[in-house]
Amino acid sequence: MMVPIHGMVLHLLQRSGVPMTNFDYQEPAELYASTSLKGGRRPVSYRRFQSAAEAIQYAIEELDPAMLRGTVIEVADDRLDAAQIRELYDSEGYPLTRRLPM
């Protein structure tokens, strides 16, 4: 029986190596990216996307890879960090055409 996984439970399972399941790539998403590669106070840029898939694609394909470390995507109650964003982009369930190799 598949059970949807949300919020902190999803985050903890991801960190333990359990793959994400039931992720809805069609949910609206918000992306927060650091605009500075230096430490200290870092300005943050914000973008809203119609779907999580588009936010994930933008983060992986358009952002400088060094900036991805400080990027967070919020989808519903979930916060995705760089490792989770990459995992979802590389997932078989990712619905968009990838420009970058997996």
PyRosetta script that sets phi, psi and omega in degrees:
from pyrosetta import init, pose_from_sequence

init()
pose = pose_from_sequence("MMVPIHGMVLHLLQRSGVPMTNFDYQEPAELYASTSLKGGRRPVSYRRFQSAAEAIQYAIEELDPAMLRGTVIEVADDRLDAAQIRELYDSEGYPLTRRLPM")
pose.set_psi(1, 124.3)
pose.set_omega(1, 178.3)
pose.set_phi(2, -87.3)
pose.set_psi(2, 133.3)
pose.set_omega(2, 178.4)
pose.set_phi(3, -120.3)
pose.set_psi(3, 129.9)
pose.set_omega(3, 177.1)
pose.set_phi(4, -60.1)
pose.set_psi(4, 140.5)
pose.set_omega(4, -179.9)
pose.set_phi(5, -113.2)
pose.set_psi(5, 131.7)
pose.set_omega(5, -176.7)
pose.set_phi(6, -134.9)
pose.set_psi(6, 163.3)
pose.set_omega(6, 169.4)
pose.set_phi(7, 53.8)
pose.set_psi(7, -136.9)
pose.set_omega(7, -174.6)
pose.set_phi(8, -62.9)
pose.set_psi(8, -33.5)
pose.set_omega(8, 178.2)
pose.set_phi(9, -60.6)
pose.set_psi(9, -44.7)
pose.set_omega(9, 177.2)
pose.set_phi(10, -58.6)
pose.set_psi(10, -46.1)
pose.set_omega(10, -178.8)
pose.set_phi(11, -61.8)
pose.set_psi(11, -45.7)
pose.set_omega(11, -178.8)
pose.set_phi(12, -66.4)
pose.set_psi(12, -40.8)
pose.set_omega(12, 177.6)
pose.set_phi(13, -64.3)
pose.set_psi(13, -41.4)
pose.set_omega(13, 179.1)
pose.set_phi(14, -60.1)
pose.set_psi(14, -44.5)
pose.set_omega(14, -178.7)
pose.set_phi(15, -65.5)
pose.set_psi(15, -25.7)
pose.set_omega(15, -179.3)
pose.set_phi(16, -88.3)
pose.set_psi(16, 0.2)
pose.set_omega(16, 177.1)
pose.set_phi(17, 96.9)
pose.set_psi(17, -0.9)
pose.set_omega(17, 177.5)
pose.set_phi(18, -77.6)
pose.set_psi(18, 127.9)
pose.set_omega(18, -177.4)
pose.set_phi(19, -65.2)
pose.set_psi(19, 150.2)
pose.set_omega(19, 176.2)
pose.set_phi(20, -68.8)
pose.set_psi(20, 138.7)
pose.set_omega(20, 176.9)
pose.set_phi(21, -128.8)
pose.set_psi(21, 154.5)
pose.set_omega(21, 176.3)
pose.set_phi(22, 59.5)
pose.set_psi(22, 30.8)
pose.set_omega(22, 177.0)
pose.set_phi(23, -76.6)
pose.set_psi(23, 130.8)
pose.set_omega(23, -178.7)
pose.set_phi(24, -96.9)
pose.set_psi(24, 101.5)
pose.set_omega(24, -179.6)
pose.set_phi(25, -68.4)
pose.set_psi(25, -13.9)
pose.set_omega(25, -177.0)
pose.set_phi(26, -89.8)
pose.set_psi(26, -9.3)
pose.set_omega(26, 178.2)
pose.set_phi(27, -64.7)
pose.set_psi(27, 143.8)
pose.set_omega(27, 173.2)
pose.set_phi(28, -59.8)
pose.set_psi(28, 151.7)
pose.set_omega(28, -176.9)
pose.set_phi(29, -142.2)
pose.set_psi(29, 154.0)
pose.set_omega(29, 175.9)
pose.set_phi(30, -122.2)
pose.set_psi(30, 135.3)
pose.set_omega(30, -178.3)
pose.set_phi(31, -114.9)
pose.set_psi(31, 131.0)
pose.set_omega(31, 176.1)
pose.set_phi(32, -119.2)
pose.set_psi(32, 119.6)
pose.set_omega(32, -178.3)
pose.set_phi(33, -127.2)
pose.set_psi(33, 138.3)
pose.set_omega(33, 175.2)
pose.set_phi(34, -68.1)
pose.set_psi(34, 136.7)
pose.set_omega(34, 178.5)
pose.set_phi(35, -98.5)
pose.set_psi(35, 5.1)
pose.set_omega(35, 179.7)
pose.set_phi(36, -129.8)
pose.set_psi(36, 136.7)
pose.set_omega(36, 177.4)
pose.set_phi(37, -89.9)
pose.set_psi(37, -5.7)
pose.set_omega(37, -179.8)
pose.set_phi(38, -88.7)
pose.set_psi(38, 161.2)
pose.set_omega(38, 178.2)
pose.set_phi(39, -74.7)
pose.set_psi(39, -171.4)
pose.set_omega(39, 179.3)
pose.set_phi(40, 78.4)
pose.set_psi(40, -152.6)
pose.set_omega(40, 178.3)
pose.set_phi(41, -67.4)
pose.set_psi(41, 123.8)
pose.set_omega(41, -176.7)
pose.set_phi(42, -122.8)
pose.set_psi(42, 123.1)
pose.set_omega(42, 174.9)
pose.set_phi(43, -63.3)
pose.set_psi(43, 149.9)
pose.set_omega(43, -178.5)
pose.set_phi(44, -121.5)
pose.set_psi(44, 135.6)
pose.set_omega(44, 173.8)
pose.set_phi(45, -99.5)
pose.set_psi(45, 154.2)
pose.set_omega(45, -175.2)
pose.set_phi(46, -130.1)
pose.set_psi(46, 137.1)
pose.set_omega(46, 173.0)
pose.set_phi(47, -142.2)
pose.set_psi(47, 142.3)
pose.set_omega(47, 176.2)
pose.set_phi(48, -108.3)
pose.set_psi(48, 139.9)
pose.set_omega(48, -178.8)
pose.set_phi(49, -125.1)
pose.set_psi(49, 148.4)
pose.set_omega(49, 178.5)
pose.set_phi(50, -67.9)
pose.set_psi(50, -25.1)
pose.set_omega(50, 179.1)
pose.set_phi(51, -142.3)
pose.set_psi(51, 153.0)
pose.set_omega(51, 176.3)
pose.set_phi(52, -61.9)
pose.set_psi(52, -35.8)
pose.set_omega(52, 179.4)
pose.set_phi(53, -58.2)
pose.set_psi(53, -42.4)
pose.set_omega(53, 179.0)
pose.set_phi(54, -66.9)
pose.set_psi(54, -39.2)
pose.set_omega(54, 178.5)
pose.set_phi(55, -65.1)
pose.set_psi(55, -42.5)
pose.set_omega(55, 178.9)
pose.set_phi(56, -63.6)
pose.set_psi(56, -44.5)
pose.set_omega(56, 179.3)
pose.set_phi(57, -60.7)
pose.set_psi(57, -44.9)
pose.set_omega(57, 179.1)
pose.set_phi(58, -61.2)
pose.set_psi(58, -46.0)
pose.set_omega(58, -178.1)
pose.set_phi(59, -60.4)
pose.set_psi(59, -44.4)
pose.set_omega(59, -176.3)
pose.set_phi(60, -78.5)
pose.set_psi(60, -42.8)
pose.set_omega(60, -171.3)
pose.set_phi(61, -92.0)
pose.set_psi(61, -23.5)
pose.set_omega(61, -173.9)
pose.set_phi(62, -110.7)
pose.set_psi(62, -32.4)
pose.set_omega(62, -177.8)
pose.set_phi(63, -77.6)
pose.set_psi(63, 148.9)
pose.set_omega(63, 171.8)
pose.set_phi(64, -59.7)
pose.set_psi(64, 133.2)
pose.set_omega(64, -178.0)
pose.set_phi(65, -54.2)
pose.set_psi(65, -33.6)
pose.set_omega(65, 178.0)
pose.set_phi(66, -66.7)
pose.set_psi(66, -32.1)
pose.set_omega(66, 179.3)
pose.set_phi(67, -74.1)
pose.set_psi(67, -23.5)
pose.set_omega(67, -179.0)
pose.set_phi(68, -59.8)
pose.set_psi(68, -31.5)
pose.set_omega(68, 179.5)
pose.set_phi(69, -56.5)
pose.set_psi(69, -35.9)
pose.set_omega(69, -178.1)
pose.set_phi(70, -98.6)
pose.set_psi(70, 13.0)
pose.set_omega(70, -177.2)
pose.set_phi(71, -92.7)
pose.set_psi(71, 139.7)
pose.set_omega(71, 176.0)
pose.set_phi(72, -130.2)
pose.set_psi(72, 136.8)
pose.set_omega(72, 172.7)
pose.set_phi(73, -114.8)
pose.set_psi(73, 128.9)
pose.set_omega(73, 176.4)
pose.set_phi(74, -104.2)
pose.set_psi(74, 127.1)
pose.set_omega(74, 177.6)
pose.set_phi(75, -130.9)
pose.set_psi(75, 114.4)
pose.set_omega(75, -175.4)
pose.set_phi(76, 54.0)
pose.set_psi(76, -120.4)
pose.set_omega(76, -179.0)
pose.set_phi(77, -97.4)
pose.set_psi(77, 6.0)
pose.set_omega(77, -175.8)
pose.set_phi(78, -101.1)
pose.set_psi(78, 143.0)
pose.set_omega(78, 174.3)
pose.set_phi(79, -116.0)
pose.set_psi(79, 123.4)
pose.set_omega(79, -177.9)
pose.set_phi(80, -105.4)
pose.set_psi(80, 128.5)
pose.set_omega(80, 176.2)
pose.set_phi(81, -92.9)
pose.set_psi(81, -176.6)
pose.set_omega(81, -174.4)
pose.set_phi(82, -58.7)
pose.set_psi(82, -41.9)
pose.set_omega(82, -179.4)
pose.set_phi(83, -65.2)
pose.set_psi(83, -41.0)
pose.set_omega(83, 179.4)
pose.set_phi(84, -69.2)
pose.set_psi(84, -38.6)
pose.set_omega(84, 177.5)
pose.set_phi(85, -60.7)
pose.set_psi(85, -45.5)
pose.set_omega(85, -179.9)
pose.set_phi(86, -63.4)
pose.set_psi(86, -42.6)
pose.set_omega(86, -179.8)
pose.set_phi(87, -61.8)
pose.set_psi(87, -41.9)
pose.set_omega(87, 179.4)
pose.set_phi(88, -68.1)
pose.set_psi(88, -36.4)
pose.set_omega(88, 177.4)
pose.set_phi(89, -64.4)
pose.set_psi(89, -39.7)
pose.set_omega(89, -177.8)
pose.set_phi(90, -81.6)
pose.set_psi(90, -11.3)
pose.set_omega(90, -176.5)
pose.set_phi(91, -63.7)
pose.set_psi(91, 147.6)
pose.set_omega(91, 175.6)
pose.set_phi(92, -61.5)
pose.set_psi(92, -26.7)
pose.set_omega(92, -177.9)
pose.set_phi(93, -82.1)
pose.set_psi(93, -3.8)
pose.set_omega(93, -179.2)
pose.set_phi(94, -62.8)
pose.set_psi(94, 123.4)
pose.set_omega(94, -168.9)
pose.set_phi(95, -85.7)
pose.set_psi(95, -13.6)
pose.set_omega(95, -176.1)
pose.set_phi(96, -98.6)
pose.set_psi(96, 161.1)
pose.set_omega(96, 176.4)
pose.set_phi(97, -72.6)
pose.set_psi(97, 129.6)
pose.set_omega(97, -179.1)
pose.set_phi(98, -85.6)
pose.set_psi(98, 136.9)
pose.set_omega(98, 175.4)
pose.set_phi(99, -90.5)
pose.set_psi(99, -26.7)
pose.set_omega(99, -178.3)
pose.set_phi(100, -106.0)
pose.set_psi(100, 148.5)
pose.set_omega(100, 177.7)
pose.set_phi(101, -67.6)
pose.set_psi(101, 152.4)
pose.set_omega(101, 179.0)
pose.set_phi(102, -79.5)
pose.dump_pdb("model.pdb")
